[in-house]
Amino acid sequence: MGKKAIGIDIGGTGIKGAIADVKTGKLIGDRLRVETPSGGKPRDVADAVSKIVRQLGGSGSMEVGVCFPAVVQHGVTKSAANISDDWIGLDAEALFEKKLGRHIHVLNDADAAGVAEAKFGAARGRKGLTIMTTLGTGIGTAILYNGELVPNAELGHLEIDGVDYEKMAAFSAKEREGLSWVDWAARLQKYYSKLESLLVPDLIVVGGGVSKQHQEFLPLLRLKTEIVPAETRNSAGILGAAALAYKNRDN
Ligand code: BGC
């Protein structure tokens, strides 16, 4: 019957979910999506998640992993990027468990993407230190050592030239400022150079929607570290959340 879990990916604009085979990294059946309720308030988001989980079906004993654009420490959301500030300090895991009446695991969105890449994507089988980065509205990061996640790295907020560099180098900065690929790549060069000088990784993986167009900017970067596009693309959050929920099913 295979090893299955439900993965839910909460973002600033949409909430996506699917049942995943956590052995093969394939989604089973349809991927569902609803708009993130306006304001992104905890109760409304929990309602939307519960709707998706009900629609997905699956057995009631199936683990559910929910990833979220926030630092998540022991189920408590400690920050909130592009979603209501009401999440800050909230026991999100308890909220979802109460609403859905089942065991839920909540984790950071970039951590989920990192787990997906380490298990099923570009970092599969890689030893040493991998840093996952997602370039979107913000910059999400995950640290993986020998494939194991070290949670809640917030390296998108590295300060460079006195600026929180997510504001300069996220994909949203390219769009907001109408930067060319070359101009944006110059900012990415600065960001990734800093990252590699501080952490000396073996591999950097680049995800986020824009990673589809990796040939426009990755070849422009000059780094000591191998840097590759993500492979799990827009299923990354779902797959990573499902895989981690399955792995931690007894916790
Ligand atoms: C947040 C991270 C999140 C990333 C991507 C950043 O602004 O601080 O927690 O992973 O955006 O959503």
py3Dmol code that shows the C-alpha trace and the ligand (Angstrom):
import py3Dmol

protein = """\
ATOM      1  CA  MET A   1       0.000   0.000   0.000  1.00  0.00           C
ATOM      2  CA  GLY A   2       3.061   2.277   0.049  1.00  0.00           C
ATOM      3  CA  LYS A   3       4.156   4.968   2.428  1.00  0.00           C
ATOM      4  CA  LYS A   4       1.886   7.950   2.069  1.00  0.00           C
ATOM      5  CA  ALA A   5       1.361  11.254   3.833  1.00  0.00           C
ATOM      6  CA  ILE A   6      -0.458  14.489   3.105  1.00  0.00           C
ATOM      7  CA  GLY A   7       1.583  17.624   2.424  1.00  0.00           C
ATOM      8  CA  ILE A   8       0.150  21.132   2.626  1.00  0.00           C
ATOM      9  CA  ASP A   9       2.061  24.212   1.468  1.00  0.00           C
ATOM     10  CA  ILE A  10       0.787  27.539   2.797  1.00  0.00           C
ATOM     11  CA  GLY A  11       1.957  30.636   0.948  1.00  0.00           C
ATOM     12  CA  GLY A  12       1.016  34.296   0.902  1.00  0.00           C
ATOM     13  CA  THR A  13      -1.300  33.841  -2.109  1.00  0.00           C
ATOM     14  CA  GLY A  14      -2.230  30.159  -2.293  1.00  0.00           C
ATOM     15  CA  ILE A  15      -2.541  27.017  -0.208  1.00  0.00           C
ATOM     16  CA  LYS A  16      -1.685  23.788  -2.055  1.00  0.00           C
ATOM     17  CA  GLY A  17      -2.032  20.220  -0.929  1.00  0.00           C
ATOM     18  CA  ALA A  18      -1.691  16.642  -2.137  1.00  0.00           C
ATOM     19  CA  ILE A  19      -1.148  13.105  -0.975  1.00  0.00           C
ATOM     20  CA  ALA A  20       2.460  12.092  -1.540  1.00  0.00           C
ATOM     21  CA  ASP A  21       4.223   8.771  -1.752  1.00  0.00           C
ATOM     22  CA  VAL A  22       7.084   9.537   0.622  1.00  0.00           C
ATOM     23  CA  LYS A  23       9.232   6.732  -0.718  1.00  0.00           C
ATOM     24  CA  THR A  24       9.207   7.713  -4.378  1.00  0.00           C
ATOM     25  CA  GLY A  25       8.513  11.451  -4.056  1.00  0.00           C
ATOM     26  CA  LYS A  26       5.549  11.208  -6.434  1.00  0.00           C
ATOM     27  CA  LEU A  27       2.240  12.922  -5.811  1.00  0.00           C
ATOM     28  CA  ILE A  28      -0.742  10.593  -5.733  1.00  0.00           C
ATOM     29  CA  GLY A  29      -3.881  11.969  -7.356  1.00  0.00           C
ATOM     30  CA  ASP A  30      -4.665  15.630  -7.799  1.00  0.00           C
ATOM     31  CA  ARG A  31      -2.901  18.586  -6.318  1.00  0.00           C
ATOM     32  CA  LEU A  32      -5.524  20.920  -4.841  1.00  0.00           C
ATOM     33  CA  ARG A  33      -5.179  24.656  -4.461  1.00  0.00           C
ATOM     34  CA  VAL A  34      -7.247  27.362  -2.791  1.00  0.00           C
ATOM     35  CA  GLU A  35      -6.537  31.075  -2.431  1.00  0.00           C
ATOM     36  CA  THR A  36      -5.008  32.046   0.903  1.00  0.00           C
ATOM     37  CA  PRO A  37      -7.863  33.811   2.761  1.00  0.00           C
ATOM     38  CA  SER A  38      -7.343  37.561   2.622  1.00  0.00           C
ATOM     39  CA  GLY A  39      -5.532  38.817   5.713  1.00  0.00           C
ATOM     40  CA  GLY A  40      -4.062  35.340   6.275  1.00  0.00           C
ATOM     41  CA  LYS A  41      -5.566  35.075   9.773  1.00  0.00           C
ATOM     42  CA  PRO A  42      -4.927  31.818  11.670  1.00  0.00           C
ATOM     43  CA  ARG A  43      -8.556  30.709  11.959  1.00  0.00           C
ATOM     44  CA  ASP A  44      -9.326  31.361   8.275  1.00  0.00           C
ATOM     45  CA  VAL A  45      -6.153  29.607   7.133  1.00  0.00           C
ATOM     46  CA  ALA A  46      -6.910  26.626   9.397  1.00  0.00           C
ATOM     47  CA  ASP A  47     -10.415  26.427   7.843  1.00  0.00           C
ATOM     48  CA  ALA A  48      -8.923  26.443   4.333  1.00  0.00           C
ATOM     49  CA  VAL A  49      -6.376  23.748   5.254  1.00  0.00           C
ATOM     50  CA  SER A  50      -9.076  21.600   6.775  1.00  0.00           C
ATOM     51  CA  LYS A  51     -11.136  21.922   3.585  1.00  0.00           C
ATOM     52  CA  ILE A  52      -8.204  20.759   1.441  1.00  0.00           C
ATOM     53  CA  VAL A  53      -7.408  17.840   3.754  1.00  0.00           C
ATOM     54  CA  ARG A  54     -11.056  16.721   3.687  1.00  0.00           C
ATOM     55  CA  GLN A  55     -11.149  16.932  -0.117  1.00  0.00           C
ATOM     56  CA  LEU A  56      -7.935  14.968  -0.434  1.00  0.00           C
ATOM     57  CA  GLY A  57      -9.413  12.177   1.611  1.00  0.00           C
ATOM     58  CA  GLY A  58      -6.838   9.564   2.535  1.00  0.00           C
ATOM     59  CA  SER A  59      -7.139   7.546   5.678  1.00  0.00           C
ATOM     60  CA  GLY A  60      -7.629   9.418   8.956  1.00  0.00           C
ATOM     61  CA  SER A  61      -4.408   7.886  10.233  1.00  0.00           C
ATOM     62  CA  MET A  62      -2.355   9.402   7.409  1.00  0.00           C
ATOM     63  CA  GLU A  63       0.180  11.942   8.719  1.00  0.00           C
ATOM     64  CA  VAL A  64      -0.261  15.562   7.658  1.00  0.00           C
ATOM     65  CA  GLY A  65       2.675  17.951   7.233  1.00  0.00           C
ATOM     66  CA  VAL A  66       1.997  21.665   6.854  1.00  0.00           C
ATOM     67  CA  CYS A  67       4.697  24.071   5.731  1.00  0.00           C
ATOM     68  CA  PHE A  68       4.521  27.738   6.335  1.00  0.00           C
ATOM     69  CA  PRO A  69       6.507  30.953   5.619  1.00  0.00           C
ATOM     70  CA  ALA A  70       7.650  31.359   9.228  1.00  0.00           C
ATOM     71  CA  VAL A  71      10.154  30.172  11.775  1.00  0.00           C
ATOM     72  CA  VAL A  72       8.471  27.182  13.432  1.00  0.00           C
ATOM     73  CA  GLN A  73       9.880  26.023  16.740  1.00  0.00           C
ATOM     74  CA  HIS A  74       8.233  22.994  18.341  1.00  0.00           C
ATOM     75  CA  GLY A  75       4.973  23.731  16.520  1.00  0.00           C
ATOM     76  CA  VAL A  76       4.906  27.419  17.463  1.00  0.00           C
ATOM     77  CA  THR A  77       5.123  29.947  14.619  1.00  0.00           C
ATOM     78  CA  LYS A  78       7.638  32.577  15.698  1.00  0.00           C
ATOM     79  CA  SER A  79       7.477  34.929  12.725  1.00  0.00           C
ATOM     80  CA  ALA A  80       5.157  35.553   9.778  1.00  0.00           C
ATOM     81  CA  ALA A  81       6.307  36.464   6.268  1.00  0.00           C
ATOM     82  CA  ASN A  82       3.531  37.666   3.928  1.00  0.00           C
ATOM     83  CA  ILE A  83       0.823  36.371   6.236  1.00  0.00           C
ATOM     84  CA  SER A  84      -0.974  37.837   9.285  1.00  0.00           C
ATOM     85  CA  ASP A  85       1.144  38.852  12.299  1.00  0.00           C
ATOM     86  CA  ASP A  86      -1.401  36.988  14.444  1.00  0.00           C
ATOM     87  CA  TRP A  87       0.690  33.882  13.771  1.00  0.00           C
ATOM     88  CA  ILE A  88       3.637  35.211  15.743  1.00  0.00           C
ATOM     89  CA  GLY A  89       3.886  33.239  19.000  1.00  0.00           C
ATOM     90  CA  LEU A  90       0.881  31.055  18.129  1.00  0.00           C
ATOM     91  CA  ASP A  91       0.890  27.291  18.719  1.00  0.00           C
ATOM     92  CA  ALA A  92       0.067  26.614  15.058  1.00  0.00           C
ATOM     93  CA  GLU A  93       0.403  22.863  15.463  1.00  0.00           C
ATOM     94  CA  ALA A  94      -2.209  22.857  18.248  1.00  0.00           C
ATOM     95  CA  LEU A  95      -4.509  25.097  16.180  1.00  0.00           C
ATOM     96  CA  PHE A  96      -4.383  22.754  13.163  1.00  0.00           C
ATOM     97  CA  GLU A  97      -4.699  19.638  15.329  1.00  0.00           C
ATOM     98  CA  LYS A  98      -7.809  21.027  17.010  1.00  0.00           C
ATOM     99  CA  LYS A  99      -9.365  22.021  13.697  1.00  0.00           C
ATOM    100  CA  LEU A 100      -8.537  18.800  11.869  1.00  0.00           C
ATOM    101  CA  GLY A 101      -8.825  16.390  14.792  1.00  0.00           C
ATOM    102  CA  ARG A 102      -5.615  14.584  13.866  1.00  0.00           C
ATOM    103  CA  HIS A 103      -1.850  14.639  14.298  1.00  0.00           C
ATOM    104  CA  ILE A 104      -0.211  17.535  12.359  1.00  0.00           C
ATOM    105  CA  HIS A 105       3.421  18.572  11.858  1.00  0.00           C
ATOM    106  CA  VAL A 106       4.153  22.199  11.066  1.00  0.00           C
ATOM    107  CA  LEU A 107       7.470  23.328   9.602  1.00  0.00           C
ATOM    108  CA  ASN A 108       9.094  26.219   7.752  1.00  0.00           C
ATOM    109  CA  ASP A 109       8.457  26.332   3.971  1.00  0.00           C
ATOM    110  CA  ALA A 110      12.114  26.475   2.939  1.00  0.00           C
ATOM    111  CA  ASP A 111      12.933  23.631   5.338  1.00  0.00           C
ATOM    112  CA  ALA A 112      10.248  21.571   3.583  1.00  0.00           C
ATOM    113  CA  ALA A 113      11.729  22.428   0.180  1.00  0.00           C
ATOM    114  CA  GLY A 114      15.194  21.465   1.458  1.00  0.00           C
ATOM    115  CA  VAL A 115      13.945  18.103   2.706  1.00  0.00           C
ATOM    116  CA  ALA A 116      12.257  17.485  -0.670  1.00  0.00           C
ATOM    117  CA  GLU A 117      15.482  18.243  -2.557  1.00  0.00           C
ATOM    118  CA  ALA A 118      17.581  16.096  -0.206  1.00  0.00           C
ATOM    119  CA  LYS A 119      15.221  13.130  -0.491  1.00  0.00           C
ATOM    120  CA  PHE A 120      13.979  13.363  -4.050  1.00  0.00           C
ATOM    121  CA  GLY A 121      15.756  16.175  -5.907  1.00  0.00           C
ATOM    122  CA  ALA A 122      19.054  17.850  -6.699  1.00  0.00           C
ATOM    123  CA  ALA A 123      20.676  17.079  -3.317  1.00  0.00           C
ATOM    124  CA  ARG A 124      19.651  13.412  -3.233  1.00  0.00           C
ATOM    125  CA  GLY A 125      22.459  11.246  -1.868  1.00  0.00           C
ATOM    126  CA  ARG A 126      24.747  14.230  -1.330  1.00  0.00           C
ATOM    127  CA  LYS A 127      27.048  14.127   1.667  1.00  0.00           C
ATOM    128  CA  GLY A 128      28.274  17.150   3.565  1.00  0.00           C
ATOM    129  CA  LEU A 129      26.621  20.528   3.772  1.00  0.00           C
ATOM    130  CA  THR A 130      23.858  21.502   1.361  1.00  0.00           C
ATOM    131  CA  ILE A 131      22.160  24.869   1.514  1.00  0.00           C
ATOM    132  CA  MET A 132      18.747  25.148  -0.072  1.00  0.00           C
ATOM    133  CA  THR A 133      17.615  28.626  -1.064  1.00  0.00           C
ATOM    134  CA  THR A 134      14.184  29.572  -2.389  1.00  0.00           C
ATOM    135  CA  LEU A 135      13.948  32.794  -4.362  1.00  0.00           C
ATOM    136  CA  GLY A 136      10.420  34.156  -4.204  1.00  0.00           C
ATOM    137  CA  THR A 137       8.689  36.948  -2.310  1.00  0.00           C
ATOM    138  CA  GLY A 138      11.454  36.440   0.250  1.00  0.00           C
ATOM    139  CA  ILE A 139      14.544  34.257   0.384  1.00  0.00           C
ATOM    140  CA  GLY A 140      13.947  31.031   2.255  1.00  0.00           C
ATOM    141  CA  THR A 141      16.886  28.874   3.313  1.00  0.00           C
ATOM    142  CA  ALA A 142      17.435  25.386   4.699  1.00  0.00           C
ATOM    143  CA  ILE A 143      20.583  23.737   5.994  1.00  0.00           C
ATOM    144  CA  LEU A 144      21.027  20.013   5.371  1.00  0.00           C
ATOM    145  CA  TYR A 145      23.956  18.009   6.621  1.00  0.00           C
ATOM    146  CA  ASN A 146      24.342  14.537   5.126  1.00  0.00           C
ATOM    147  CA  GLY A 147      20.686  14.869   4.095  1.00  0.00           C
ATOM    148  CA  GLU A 148      19.455  15.717   7.618  1.00  0.00           C
ATOM    149  CA  LEU A 149      17.702  19.007   8.171  1.00  0.00           C
ATOM    150  CA  VAL A 150      18.992  21.543  10.700  1.00  0.00           C
ATOM    151  CA  PRO A 151      15.747  23.526  11.029  1.00  0.00           C
ATOM    152  CA  ASN A 152      14.947  27.221  10.902  1.00  0.00           C
ATOM    153  CA  ALA A 153      17.969  28.722   9.196  1.00  0.00           C
ATOM    154  CA  GLU A 154      16.920  32.281   8.336  1.00  0.00           C
ATOM    155  CA  LEU A 155      19.846  33.065   6.057  1.00  0.00           C
ATOM    156  CA  GLY A 156      17.671  35.012   3.637  1.00  0.00           C
ATOM    157  CA  HIS A 157      18.000  37.840   6.134  1.00  0.00           C
ATOM    158  CA  LEU A 158      21.793  38.050   5.954  1.00  0.00           C
ATOM    159  CA  GLU A 159      22.733  41.671   6.372  1.00  0.00           C
ATOM    160  CA  ILE A 160      24.973  42.938   3.591  1.00  0.00           C
ATOM    161  CA  ASP A 161      25.963  46.627   3.309  1.00  0.00           C
ATOM    162  CA  GLY A 162      23.653  47.261   6.274  1.00  0.00           C
ATOM    163  CA  VAL A 163      20.604  45.922   4.441  1.00  0.00           C
ATOM    164  CA  ASP A 164      18.490  42.797   5.071  1.00  0.00           C
ATOM    165  CA  TYR A 165      19.556  41.296   1.754  1.00  0.00           C
ATOM    166  CA  GLU A 166      16.302  39.466   1.103  1.00  0.00           C
ATOM    167  CA  LYS A 167      14.939  42.877   0.144  1.00  0.00           C
ATOM    168  CA  MET A 168      17.621  43.223  -2.544  1.00  0.00           C
ATOM    169  CA  ALA A 169      18.004  39.724  -3.917  1.00  0.00           C
ATOM    170  CA  ALA A 170      14.633  37.931  -3.613  1.00  0.00           C
ATOM    171  CA  PHE A 171      12.836  37.386  -6.918  1.00  0.00           C
ATOM    172  CA  SER A 172      10.271  39.975  -5.764  1.00  0.00           C
ATOM    173  CA  ALA A 173      13.068  42.608  -5.832  1.00  0.00           C
ATOM    174  CA  LYS A 174      13.741  41.788  -9.492  1.00  0.00           C
ATOM    175  CA  GLU A 175      10.078  42.228 -10.292  1.00  0.00           C
ATOM    176  CA  ARG A 176       9.472  45.272  -8.110  1.00  0.00           C
ATOM    177  CA  GLU A 177      12.499  47.137  -9.464  1.00  0.00           C
ATOM    178  CA  GLY A 178      12.257  45.830 -13.032  1.00  0.00           C
ATOM    179  CA  LEU A 179      15.829  44.487 -12.878  1.00  0.00           C
ATOM    180  CA  SER A 180      17.353  42.739 -15.879  1.00  0.00           C
ATOM    181  CA  TRP A 181      18.667  39.187 -15.363  1.00  0.00           C
ATOM    182  CA  VAL A 182      22.213  40.586 -15.374  1.00  0.00           C
ATOM    183  CA  ASP A 183      21.456  43.213 -12.730  1.00  0.00           C
ATOM    184  CA  TRP A 184      19.612  40.725 -10.562  1.00  0.00           C
ATOM    185  CA  ALA A 185      22.425  38.177 -10.952  1.00  0.00           C
ATOM    186  CA  ALA A 186      24.887  40.801  -9.664  1.00  0.00           C
ATOM    187  CA  ARG A 187      22.856  40.958  -6.455  1.00  0.00           C
ATOM    188  CA  LEU A 188      22.644  37.177  -6.272  1.00  0.00           C
ATOM    189  CA  GLN A 189      26.416  37.059  -6.721  1.00  0.00           C
ATOM    190  CA  LYS A 190      26.841  39.248  -3.657  1.00  0.00           C
ATOM    191  CA  TYR A 191      24.350  37.195  -1.659  1.00  0.00           C
ATOM    192  CA  TYR A 192      25.695  33.755  -2.521  1.00  0.00           C
ATOM    193  CA  SER A 193      29.330  34.886  -2.107  1.00  0.00           C
ATOM    194  CA  LYS A 194      28.523  35.982   1.427  1.00  0.00           C
ATOM    195  CA  LEU A 195      26.665  32.765   2.122  1.00  0.00           C
ATOM    196  CA  GLU A 196      29.512  30.562   0.925  1.00  0.00           C
ATOM    197  CA  SER A 197      32.151  32.566   2.757  1.00  0.00           C
ATOM    198  CA  LEU A 198      30.264  32.143   6.035  1.00  0.00           C
ATOM    199  CA  LEU A 199      29.192  28.503   5.730  1.00  0.00           C
ATOM    200  CA  VAL A 200      31.493  26.826   3.172  1.00  0.00           C
ATOM    201  CA  PRO A 201      28.814  24.501   1.777  1.00  0.00           C
ATOM    202  CA  ASP A 202      29.385  21.579  -0.590  1.00  0.00           C
ATOM    203  CA  LEU A 203      26.277  22.336  -2.629  1.00  0.00           C
ATOM    204  CA  ILE A 204      23.789  25.177  -3.050  1.00  0.00           C
ATOM    205  CA  VAL A 205      20.338  24.398  -4.467  1.00  0.00           C
ATOM    206  CA  VAL A 206      18.204  27.191  -5.927  1.00  0.00           C
ATOM    207  CA  GLY A 207      14.430  26.813  -5.801  1.00  0.00           C
ATOM    208  CA  GLY A 208      11.376  29.030  -6.028  1.00  0.00           C
ATOM    209  CA  GLY A 209       9.239  29.554  -9.140  1.00  0.00           C
ATOM    210  CA  VAL A 210      12.033  31.448 -10.921  1.00  0.00           C
ATOM    211  CA  SER A 211      14.309  28.391 -10.756  1.00  0.00           C
ATOM    212  CA  LYS A 212      12.480  27.203 -13.910  1.00  0.00           C
ATOM    213  CA  GLN A 213      14.420  29.958 -15.660  1.00  0.00           C
ATOM    214  CA  HIS A 214      17.741  29.035 -14.041  1.00  0.00           C
ATOM    215  CA  GLN A 215      19.596  29.235 -17.349  1.00  0.00           C
ATOM    216  CA  GLU A 216      18.990  33.008 -17.336  1.00  0.00           C
ATOM    217  CA  PHE A 217      20.899  33.659 -14.117  1.00  0.00           C
ATOM    218  CA  LEU A 218      22.789  30.678 -12.659  1.00  0.00           C
ATOM    219  CA  PRO A 219      25.426  30.674 -15.453  1.00  0.00           C
ATOM    220  CA  LEU A 220      26.175  34.319 -14.609  1.00  0.00           C
ATOM    221  CA  LEU A 221      27.281  33.460 -11.055  1.00  0.00           C
ATOM    222  CA  ARG A 222      30.938  32.881 -10.186  1.00  0.00           C
ATOM    223  CA  LEU A 223      31.114  30.867  -6.987  1.00  0.00           C
ATOM    224  CA  LYS A 224      33.477  28.354  -5.396  1.00  0.00           C
ATOM    225  CA  THR A 225      30.510  26.134  -4.559  1.00  0.00           C
ATOM    226  CA  GLU A 226      28.538  24.023  -7.006  1.00  0.00           C
ATOM    227  CA  ILE A 227      25.144  25.701  -7.467  1.00  0.00           C
ATOM    228  CA  VAL A 228      22.258  23.861  -9.128  1.00  0.00           C
ATOM    229  CA  PRO A 229      18.538  24.386  -9.772  1.00  0.00           C
ATOM    230  CA  ALA A 230      15.973  22.569  -7.630  1.00  0.00           C
ATOM    231  CA  GLU A 231      14.268  19.570  -9.204  1.00  0.00           C
ATOM    232  CA  THR A 232      11.073  19.215  -7.186  1.00  0.00           C
ATOM    233  CA  ARG A 233       9.890  22.663  -8.324  1.00  0.00           C
ATOM    234  CA  ASN A 234       6.378  23.618  -7.223  1.00  0.00           C
ATOM    235  CA  SER A 235       5.761  20.344  -5.412  1.00  0.00           C
ATOM    236  CA  ALA A 236       8.737  20.945  -3.102  1.00  0.00           C
ATOM    237  CA  GLY A 237       6.770  22.237  -0.109  1.00  0.00           C
ATOM    238  CA  ILE A 238       4.138  19.510  -0.356  1.00  0.00           C
ATOM    239  CA  LEU A 239       6.694  16.714  -0.745  1.00  0.00           C
ATOM    240  CA  GLY A 240       8.989  17.931   2.025  1.00  0.00           C
ATOM    241  CA  ALA A 241       6.137  18.536   4.472  1.00  0.00           C
ATOM    242  CA  ALA A 242       4.689  15.089   3.760  1.00  0.00           C
ATOM    243  CA  ALA A 243       8.094  13.383   4.039  1.00  0.00           C
ATOM    244  CA  LEU A 244       8.977  15.028   7.329  1.00  0.00           C
ATOM    245  CA  ALA A 245       5.525  14.357   8.793  1.00  0.00           C
ATOM    246  CA  TYR A 246       5.922  10.694   7.880  1.00  0.00           C
ATOM    247  CA  LYS A 247       9.430  10.519   9.309  1.00  0.00           C
ATOM    248  CA  ASN A 248       8.345  12.122  12.594  1.00  0.00           C
ATOM    249  CA  ARG A 249       5.059  10.216  12.792  1.00  0.00           C
ATOM    250  CA  ASP A 250       5.710   8.999  16.321  1.00  0.00           C
ATOM    251  CA  ASN A 251       6.698  12.399  17.696  1.00  0.00           C
TER     252      ASN A 251
END
"""
ligand_1 = """\
12
BGC
C 11.024 34.115 6.007
C 11.318 32.629 6.024
C 10.664 31.955 4.830
C 11.013 32.681 3.535
C 10.313 32.096 2.315
C 11.395 34.715 4.667
O 11.050 36.068 4.651
O 11.757 34.780 7.038
O 10.879 32.039 7.226
O 11.091 30.630 4.757
O 10.684 34.054 3.614
O 8.921 32.113 2.447
"""
view = py3Dmol.view(width=600, height=400)
view.addModel(protein, "pdb")
view.setStyle({"model": 0}, {"cartoon": {"style": "trace"}})
view.addModel(ligand_1, "xyz")
view.setStyle({"model": 1}, {"stick": {}})
view.zoomTo()
view.show()
